[in-house]
């Protein structure tokens, strides 16, 4: 099992190769879509590369591109609010790889655009590897 730093280093290489950008512009706080301008097709390729590189199982209960890339986050927020559910609790349950601090950051930052950061993917991979 890799530690978070090892995952981060490998993930930076994958993202750099995939998006054809300098590896030095990527940090753990870099926004994948907002700053690196990754598109849907890039995220699909990234998911494939992550599964291959980190040997994550591809069944939906173990590896979910919706969860790793926070694809349904905005929809989830609207739904939880409309159902009068405790927003923070529901997000923490669904996105269990994210820390409480990160969920708070996301809720504060969501109006500025896509919130997916490199560190979110690192946390997902790390959490999933621990489940193997």
Buried (B, 14 or more C-beta within 10 A) or exposed (E): EBEEEEBBEBBBBBBBEBBEBEEEEBEBEBBBBBBBEBEEEBBEBBBEBBBEBBEBEEEEEEBBBEBBBBBBBEEBBEEBEEEEBEBEEBBBEBBEBBEEEBBEBBBEBBEEEBBBBBBBBBBBBBEBBEEE
